[in-house]
């Protein structure tokens, strides 16, 4: 099963076997591996910005 929720699953409580996260886990019982570098872009329609003025 793939869970795309924003909260972090508790892998030590067997809420999942593998997690892909944007933050390094702090639990010393978890093994973390860096997968890739990523870029983040934020995009919005001009009409959305015009409505926010």
Helices and strands as residue ranges (DSSP letters): G 11-13, H 46-51
